[in-house]
Amino acid sequence: MSVEDILKTKGRNVYTVRPEHSIALAAALMTGKRVGVAVVCDAKGHIVGVVSERDIVAGMTEYGKGVVDMPVRNVMTAPVVTCQPGDSAKKVLEIMTERRVRHLPVVDHGELVGLVSIGDAVSFRLKEAQLEVGVLRDFAATR
C-alpha cells in the first residue's frame, strides 16, 4: 500500500501557516482543526518547515510564556523531510523512525498534496500485514 492509498482514505487536507505567523495563531489553528501539526510555507507556497505541538512545548521550555507572541520560524522543525505519493507505507515508517518525526508532508512534483502521520502509516502497514497473513493462510489451506 502506498502513500496515495493512505491519502485516498484519510483525505488530503493539510493546514498551513507562514513562518512570520505567531505561534499563538498556529496553536489556535491546530486546536480548532484538531490536528497536531501545521506545515510552514513561504509566500510562494514552498515548504520551509513543520510546526507541531511538540515544537510549541519545546519553545515554551526554551523561551517561556512569551513564546506565543513569537513567529513560528522560531520553533518550527526545518529542514523538512517529505515523501511522495508512490512511496510505500513501509518506506514512510522507516523514514519516520530514522529521522524521529511523526508527520511527513506529501509532495508531488514540488506541490504539497497531503500529510501522513505515523498513525496513518502504522494503520495501513497493519492492514497490509493482515492481508498478507490471510493470503498465506488461504494458500496453506489449499495445499
Backbone torsions as a table, in degrees:
resi	resn	phi	psi	omega
1	MET	NA	141.0	-174.1
2	SER	-107.6	170.9	175.3
3	VAL	-58.2	-37.2	177.9
4	GLU	-58.8	-41.4	177.7
5	ASP	-62.9	-40.5	178.3
6	ILE	-61.9	-46.3	-178.8
7	LEU	-65.3	-33.7	176.8
8	LYS	-62.4	-33.6	-179.0
9	THR	-82.5	-47.3	-173.3
10	LYS	-90.9	-19.3	-177.8
11	GLY	100.0	172.4	-174.6
12	ARG	-112.7	13.0	-179.8
13	ASN	-62.2	128.7	174.7
14	VAL	-135.4	130.7	178.8
15	TYR	-99.8	133.4	-175.8
16	THR	-124.4	154.3	173.0
17	VAL	-134.7	166.2	177.6
18	ARG	-98.5	155.2	-178.3
19	PRO	-61.8	-26.8	-179.1
20	GLU	-87.9	-8.6	176.2
21	HIS	-64.4	152.6	179.8
22	SER	-74.4	154.8	176.1
23	ILE	-64.1	-33.4	176.8
24	ALA	-60.0	-42.4	179.1
25	LEU	-64.8	-43.8	178.8
26	ALA	-62.1	-43.1	179.4
27	ALA	-64.2	-40.7	178.8
28	ALA	-64.5	-40.9	177.5
29	LEU	-61.1	-49.7	-177.5
30	MET	-63.7	-39.9	178.6
31	THR	-66.1	-46.1	-179.4
32	GLY	-63.2	-36.2	-179.0
33	LYS	-92.1	-4.7	-179.9
34	ARG	57.8	48.9	176.5
35	VAL	-126.9	160.1	-177.6
36	GLY	-101.6	1.9	-175.6
37	VAL	-153.8	150.0	170.7
38	ALA	-131.6	141.9	177.5
39	VAL	-84.8	136.2	-179.3
40	VAL	-98.3	119.8	-178.7
41	CYS	-121.9	145.7	176.8
42	ASP	-79.6	-176.7	-176.6
43	ALA	-61.9	-24.2	179.5
44	LYS	-91.2	0.9	179.5
45	GLY	87.1	7.0	178.0
46	HIS	-80.3	140.1	179.0
47	ILE	-71.9	126.4	178.6
48	VAL	-120.0	-9.6	-179.5
49	GLY	179.7	-179.3	175.2
50	VAL	-137.5	136.5	175.9
51	VAL	-119.5	127.9	-177.8
52	SER	-122.0	169.1	175.0
53	GLU	-56.3	-40.0	179.2
54	ARG	-60.8	-40.9	177.8
55	ASP	-62.8	-40.7	-179.4
56	ILE	-66.8	-42.2	177.5
57	VAL	-63.2	-42.4	177.5
58	ALA	-62.7	-38.5	177.2
59	GLY	-63.5	-38.2	177.4
60	MET	-63.9	-38.7	178.9
61	THR	-65.7	-41.3	-177.3
62	GLU	-78.4	-41.8	-171.7
63	TYR	-109.2	-11.9	-178.0
64	GLY	84.0	-166.5	-175.3
65	LYS	-61.5	-26.5	-179.3
66	GLY	-65.2	-8.9	-178.0
67	VAL	-58.5	-31.4	-175.7
68	VAL	-63.1	-24.7	179.2
69	ASP	-91.6	-5.9	-179.2
70	MET	-78.9	159.5	175.5
71	PRO	-73.4	151.1	179.6
72	VAL	-54.2	-35.6	-177.2
73	ARG	-56.4	-22.9	-178.5
74	ASN	-72.6	-21.9	-176.7
75	VAL	-124.4	-9.2	-175.4
76	MET	-64.4	156.8	174.6
77	THR	-90.4	125.9	178.8
78	ALA	-152.2	149.1	-2.7
79	PRO	-70.4	164.1	-175.0
80	VAL	-95.7	135.8	172.7
81	VAL	-91.0	131.7	-179.5
82	THR	-124.0	171.9	173.3
83	CYS	-134.2	175.7	-179.1
84	GLN	-120.1	157.0	-178.6
85	PRO	-55.5	-31.4	-178.3
86	GLY	-81.1	-8.5	179.9
87	ASP	-66.8	147.3	179.1
88	SER	-81.3	157.9	175.7
89	ALA	-60.0	-36.7	178.8
90	LYS	-62.7	-45.4	179.8
91	LYS	-63.0	-41.8	179.3
92	VAL	-61.1	-43.3	177.7
93	LEU	-62.7	-40.1	178.0
94	GLU	-62.4	-44.2	178.7
95	ILE	-61.8	-46.6	-178.5
96	MET	-61.8	-41.5	179.6
97	THR	-67.1	-47.5	-177.9
98	GLU	-63.7	-42.8	-176.0
99	ARG	-91.4	-6.1	179.4
100	ARG	57.5	49.5	176.3
101	VAL	-122.8	155.0	-177.8
102	ARG	-108.4	-9.8	-179.0
103	HIS	-138.8	140.5	175.8
104	LEU	-127.7	120.5	170.3
105	PRO	-64.4	142.6	178.3
106	VAL	-101.2	123.4	-176.2
107	VAL	-120.5	131.3	178.0
108	ASP	-126.7	115.2	-178.2
109	HIS	52.9	44.0	176.5
110	GLY	81.5	-0.9	-178.0
111	GLU	-109.0	135.7	176.5
112	LEU	-70.7	118.4	-176.0
113	VAL	-120.9	-1.8	179.9
114	GLY	172.0	-176.0	179.9
115	LEU	-146.5	133.5	179.4
116	VAL	-117.7	130.8	176.9
117	SER	-98.6	166.0	178.0
118	ILE	-63.4	-33.9	176.8
119	GLY	-63.5	-41.7	177.2
120	ASP	-59.9	-48.2	-176.4
121	ALA	-65.8	-41.9	178.9
122	VAL	-63.9	-44.4	179.9
123	SER	-58.7	-46.8	-179.9
124	PHE	-69.1	-36.0	178.7
125	ARG	-65.6	-38.4	177.0
126	LEU	-64.2	-42.9	177.6
127	LYS	-61.3	-39.8	178.4
128	GLU	-62.4	-45.4	-179.5
129	ALA	-65.4	-40.2	178.6
130	GLN	-63.9	-38.8	177.4
131	LEU	-63.4	-44.1	178.9
132	GLU	-61.4	-42.9	178.6
133	VAL	-62.8	-42.1	178.5
134	GLY	-61.5	-42.7	179.1
135	VAL	-64.5	-44.6	179.1
136	LEU	-63.5	-39.9	179.1
137	ARG	-63.7	-44.9	179.0
138	ASP	-63.9	-40.0	179.0
139	PHE	-63.5	-44.6	-179.7
140	ALA	-65.1	-35.2	-178.6
141	ALA	-69.4	-27.3	-178.8
142	THR	-86.2	-6.3	-179.3
143	ARG	-83.6	NA	NA
